[in-house]
Amino acid sequence: MKYSYRIFSVFGISVELHITFIFFLLLVSMLGLANMVFWLSIFAVVLMHELTHSLVAMSLNIDVPKIMLTPIGGLASIEVPEDPKKELLISIAGPLSNFVLAAIIYMVFVFTPLDPISYGIVLEQLSTGSANITDPTFILSGMLWVNLILGLFNIVPGFPMDGGRVFRAVLALWMDYLKATKNAVRLGQLISFFMVIIGLFSNFWLVLIGVFLYYAGNSELQLVKIKHALRGLKIGAIAVKDMHHVNESTTITQFLKLIAQPNQNHYPVSDYNDKVIGILNVQDIKELNKTDIDTLTVRDITRRHFDVIDANLNAEETIGKLLSKEFWLVVDSGKSIGYLTPQRLFEAANFYSLIGKKQIIQATV
Ligand SMILES: [Zn+2]
């Protein structure tokens, strides 16, 4: 099942709607046209915010493949390098775009006879259905408040929100990057805890954002830990080498009796010339019935599409990519030498962080 749908592309970035966002829009549309327009313009502002992050990242030679819009905000896929100065620039750009837009709207109020209406009145007009979406005062006031609130909310140092990223980047100017991340995540989780508590008594949205931040902070910390543990290693060094192959003509019964191993879930499938033509995923066998198991061969359930990665690539630089797929065939000069799965990456990272610690202990004794 697809979880996100591409709506358009801008500056080469694919802008996608998360499936929950589509349900959310359907829900909002039931509240009337004014609410629908108001929420759509909030997400236009969110998109502008994410695009600003993305454009700054792209100007620093960082790829931005997509921006995803969800009911709790936008997410730009930016793989920020371990460079505090770059992270600082990218993170600050988003909230800054909101403050700049708010300042421009404020200037319109200063130089025209229009007077802004308060946030409370904007909300009241929306909830009572008296909002006039063709009234420039209403539109401009709404946008002024939306930009101010989004800008201010994002500079709260709740990692991985922008403010939290700025906080980590500033810490990383002084201390080790992993330590800076640990501290930023700790503060972020404290803030997310308060968001949930405050949200429970005021706004359910805040509860969702708090929970999301808690887990997102944790997973980013894990990512940094893995990167540091695998620093300097090649893909080939962490791949599982003890890999069993299977020939395409093997029957499923033979495979289960003779080849299947308890600790290997994916098997490269070779043809008669020993060329890998696909991957057998053990999960696919679990879905077969008894007759299929007796009659089919491995060829019938081989997945023809599989991902290949070069053994000579740097592990640290490819972690994000590696974690995004469940199985990678590792090849060296066109020959398969092993495989990698996210689980293997976690195990390898655990192992190498222990080795690293041991060296430190030996050095200090
Ligand atoms: Zn942002």
Boltz pocket constraint, residues with backbone or C-beta under 6 A from the ligand:
constraints:
  - pocket:
      binder: B
      contacts: [[A, 49], [A, 50], [A, 53], [A, 91], [A, 94], [A, 95], [A, 154], [A, 162]]
      max_distance: 6.0
